[in-house]
Amino acid sequence: MKNQTAIGNLQAVQTGNEIALAQIQQIQMLRQLVMAMMNSQNTAAANQLNNQTQSQLGALAIIGAPPQAYQPGNAASPPQ
């Protein structure tokens, strides 16, 4: 009887370890997904800003106005 109890306890511990491992793997996958999502959002925002800047530079070129570079600390806001 003691042998069966020991085997049952061992199986329970092994099952608990397998569940814990599966949880860790799922958390790692979720973390990777969140990182990929953040990277995608940052890329989309950078592309949008680039497109806006290119449009503004194109408009300035058409009207012949020299482009003004944004410098942090100036009162002027960055191009939008």
Beta strands, then each sheet from edge to edge (+ up, - down):
end
